[in-house]
Amino acid sequence: MIEPGKLYAFIGTWSPRWPKPLYPSSLGMSYSPLLAAVDQYDDMSGSSEDSSTFALDYIDRSTVEKRLLRKLDLRVAFLVLVYIINYMDRTNAAAARLRSYEEDLGMVGNQFNTLTSILYVGYLLTQAPSNMILHHMKKPSLYLSSCMAIWGVLTVFMGAVQTYHAALILRFFIGFVEAAFFPGAVFLLSRWYKQNELGLRTALLACGASISNAFGALFASGILGSLDGTLGFAGWRWLFFVEGALTIVVAVSAGYILPDFPSTPSVWLLPDEQILAKQRMEEEVVLKNEHKIKPGQDYSGLVEALTDWRIWWVGVALSLMVSSMSFGIFFPTLSATMGYNATTSLLLCAPPWILGTATSFVVARHSDVTGDRFWHVVGPQLVGITGFLLAICTMNTTLRYISLFLMTQSPVAYVVSLTWVMNTFSQSQSKRAAAIALINSMASSGVIVSSYFWPSSWGPSYVNSYMICILTSILSMAMLWVFRGHLSRCNEAAEAEEQSLGLPKGLRYLL
């Protein structure tokens, strides 16, 4: 049997597809193909060229990597389903509003806006601590699915409330628990995918919001129309009952389907795929010059994130961006301004969001291929601004509906922005987890404020609301332009230092 040192020297010498050799100590005796290759290599009397060809027959990175990504993408597809349910539970109050929800709970003035806003207060408080907890867990699938089951139960309770204040308390706790999911899912993706793969996968996850807005409205329309009065319950109560029960069912399945971290043994991965999954992330660590966290310093990433001014700058920029996208929460209301009944208004919500979902894939993929982030953020925002301007300038039904299609392009900017965040703040895994949570928390704070951008008194034209959205979009783009300039200067400084020291070119910040 060849000695371990000779084995990985052999692999590292003859396999150009592996930037770093695979270490036998991490494979264990279960990796029989490789061990068989080693045994036969010992018996070979041929040339070293024959030996290398034989080893590559067993260790073909491209083949293993394709298998790994295919399996992983299927798991991520289920993650999208979870996010669809997550967003549906978050926004179902907007659909319930069209069927006597406010009247039955005695809401007056801006109380519905407060009900919408309070969820994001709980959301804001929990995200960063939750992601730091998730970073240290071996089974994130159990953690995320348990949180999902809890908010499903709370959603069912929402259908039984009799007073506005009871609904307010439940909405706060739903947000408190829901906060674990999205930043946790984004961090989970960053632990499996490489830099040039993240954009498309993040888009796949984030498109759950658009799909939820599209088909959630159709789903709500069916429940509100067919179950209203059944067993003496109003249609909006059935909406919460059915969606809460569906959440619980999906949560149970999620515990078995969602992936854990690459370092956690997985029954759905073959040994070579498991090793390659860890290897890919180690390569990213080397390229990004990430430092290892020393024992007893597990929360140094949080400290680094809190003291990095760029995280606060991007967080404020994304908060403004999310504020400009607050129309999404009130989309059924905006659709209803065209004068159709509640059922038709909900049905008309679907096509604009379907287009927005399709666009997000195209833009995110193009962003990955070109390595550009900033212009792929600005482009969708400019299209959204065009939609706001069109809605301001006319009350024509057709043109206002076209404006909704344009508005639904702006959330694509947030998808690309999240990928940009993961690419930029990767000095360590703990800092990445903290950065994602902190920035997403600050972005969520934009919803708390922007829930009040759409008072009923400003309808049906909502000119003031659209003007505020235009202003926040422009401010967001300006702040991200400054951020891009900073990263460009960092790249230039790194290049100058490498040239002066004669070092090879390292990884650059994406702009």
MONOR-V83641 format. One record per pair of residues at least 6 apart in sequence whose C-alpha atoms are under 8 Angstrom apart, sorted by the first residue. I is the first residue (numbers start at 1). J is the second residue. If there is no record, write none. Layout:
# MONOR-V83641
I,J  I,J
This chain:
# MONOR-V83641
1,38  1,39  1,42  2,38  2,39  2,42  4,23  4,24  4,25  7,24  7,38  8,21  8,22  8,23  8,24  9,21  10,52  11,21  11,22  11,52  11,55  12,18  12,19  12,20  12,21  14,52  15,52  15,56  17,60  17,61  17,62  18,61  19,283  20,283  22,275  22,279  26,275  27,271  27,272  27,275  29,35  30,271  31,271  31,272  33,58  34,58  34,59  37,54  37,55  37,58  41,51  41,54  44,51  64,272  64,273  64,276  65,273  65,276  67,273  68,269  68,273  68,277  72,259  75,257  75,258  75,259  76,201  76,205  76,258  77,204  77,205  78,254  78,257  78,258  79,185  79,205  79,258  80,204  80,205  80,206  80,207  80,208  81,208  82,250  82,251  82,254  83,181  83,182  83,205  83,206  83,208  83,209  84,208  84,209  84,211  84,212  85,212  85,243  85,247  86,148  86,178  86,247  87,208  87,209  87,212  87,213  88,209  88,212  88,213  88,216  88,243  89,155  89,243  89,244  90,119  90,175  91,329  92,220  92,239  92,240  93,101  93,116  94,329  94,330  94,331  94,332  94,333  95,217  95,220  95,221  95,332  95,346  96,224  96,235  96,236  96,239  98,333  98,342  99,224  99,235  99,236  99,342  100,236  101,236  102,108  102,112  104,162  105,162  105,163  105,164  106,163  106,164  107,164  110,452  110,455  113,451  113,452  113,454  113,455  114,451  114,452  115,167  115,168  115,171  116,448  116,451  117,447  117,448  117,449  117,451  118,168  118,171  118,172  118,175  118,448  119,171  119,172  119,173  119,174  119,175  119,176  120,172  120,175  120,176  120,444  120,445  120,447  120,448  121,172  121,175  121,176  121,445  121,448  122,172  122,173  122,174  122,175  122,176  122,177  122,179  123,175  123,176  123,177  123,178  123,179  123,441  123,444  124,176  124,179  124,441  124,442  124,444  124,445  125,176  125,441  126,176  126,177  126,179  126,180  127,179  127,180  127,183  127,437  127,438  127,440  127,441  128,434  128,437  128,438  128,441  130,179  130,180  130,184  131,180  131,183  131,184  131,187  131,433  131,434  131,437  132,299  132,302  132,430  132,433  132,434  134,140  134,143  134,184  135,429  135,430  135,433  138,260  138,261  138,264  139,260  139,261  139,264  140,259  140,260  140,261  141,254  141,255  141,256  141,257  141,258  141,259  141,260  142,254  142,255  144,180  144,181  144,184  144,255  145,251  145,252  145,254  145,255  146,251  146,255  147,177  147,178  147,180  147,181  148,177  148,178  148,181  148,247  148,248  148,251  149,247  149,248  149,251  149,252  150,177  150,248  151,173  151,174  151,177  151,178  151,244  151,247  152,243  152,244  152,245  152,246  152,247  152,248  153,244  153,245  153,248  154,170  154,173  154,174  154,244  155,170  155,174  155,240  155,241  155,243  155,244  156,240  156,241  156,242  156,243  156,244  156,245  157,170  157,240  157,241  158,167  158,170  158,171  158,237  158,240  158,241  159,236  159,237  159,238  159,239  159,240  159,241  160,237  161,167  183,436  183,437  183,440  184,433  184,437  186,202  186,436  187,432  187,433  187,436  188,260  188,261  189,198  189,201  189,202  190,198  190,422  191,261  191,262  191,281  192,261  192,262  192,277  192,281  193,281  194,280  194,281  194,284  195,284  195,423  196,368  196,369  196,371  197,368  198,368  198,419  199,364  199,365  199,367  199,368  199,415  199,416  199,419  200,361  200,364  200,365  200,368  202,415  202,416  202,418  202,419  203,360  203,361  203,364  203,412  203,415  203,416  204,361  206,415  207,357  207,360  210,353  210,354  210,356  210,357  211,353  211,354  211,357  213,328  213,349  213,350  213,353  214,349  214,350  214,351  214,352  214,353  214,354  215,350  217,332  217,346  217,347  217,349  217,350  218,346  218,347  218,350  220,239  220,346  221,342  221,343  221,346  221,347  223,235  223,238  223,239  224,235  224,236  224,238  224,239  225,235  225,343  226,235  227,234  227,235  227,238  228,234  228,235  228,236  228,238  229,235  260,266  262,274  262,277  262,278  263,278  265,274  266,274  285,291  287,506  287,507  288,426  288,427  288,506  288,507  289,427  290,426  290,427  290,428  291,427  291,428  292,428  293,300  293,428  298,430  299,430  300,430  300,431  301,428  301,429  301,430  301,431  301,432  301,433  301,434  302,430  302,431  302,434  302,435  304,431  305,311  305,431  305,434  305,435  306,312  310,483  311,435  311,438  311,439  312,439  313,479  313,483  314,439  314,479  314,480  314,483  315,438  315,439  315,440  315,441  315,442  315,443  316,442  316,443  316,476  317,443  317,475  317,476  317,477  317,479  317,480  318,414  318,417  318,439  318,442  318,443  318,476  319,442  319,443  319,444  319,445  319,446  319,447  320,443  320,446  320,472  320,473  320,475  320,476  321,414  321,443  321,446  321,472  321,473  321,476  322,414  322,443  322,444  322,446  322,447  323,446  323,447  323,449  323,450  323,469  323,472  324,450  324,468  324,469  324,470  324,471  324,472  324,473  325,410  325,411  325,469  326,447  326,450  326,451  326,453  326,469  327,334  328,408  329,451  330,454  331,349  332,345  332,346  332,349  334,460  335,345  335,346  335,348  335,349  335,401  336,342  336,345  336,346  337,459  337,460  337,461  338,397  338,400  338,401  351,405  352,404  352,405  352,406  352,408  353,405  353,408  355,405  355,408  355,409  356,405  356,408  356,409  356,411  356,412  359,409  359,412  360,409  360,412  360,415  363,376  363,412  364,376  364,415  364,416  367,373  367,376  367,416  371,510  371,511  372,510  372,511  373,416  373,417  373,420  373,510  373,511  374,480  374,481  374,484  374,511  376,413  376,416  377,412  377,413  377,414  377,416  377,417  378,413  378,477  379,413  380,409  380,410  380,411  380,412  380,413  381,409  381,410  381,411  381,413  381,473  382,410  383,406  383,407  383,409  383,410  384,406  384,407  384,408  384,409  384,410  385,407  385,469  385,470  385,473  386,403  386,406  386,407  387,402  387,403  387,404  387,405  387,406  387,407  388,403  388,407  388,466  388,467  388,469  388,470  389,466  390,399  390,400  390,403  391,399  391,400  391,403  391,461  391,463  391,466  392,461  392,462  392,463  392,466  394,400  395,461  418,436  420,510  421,435  421,436  422,432  422,436  423,509  423,510  424,509  424,510  425,431  425,432  425,435  426,432  453,465  453,468  454,462  454,465  458,464  458,465  484,511  487,509  487,510  487,511  488,509  488,511  490,509  491,508  491,509  495,505  498,504  498,505
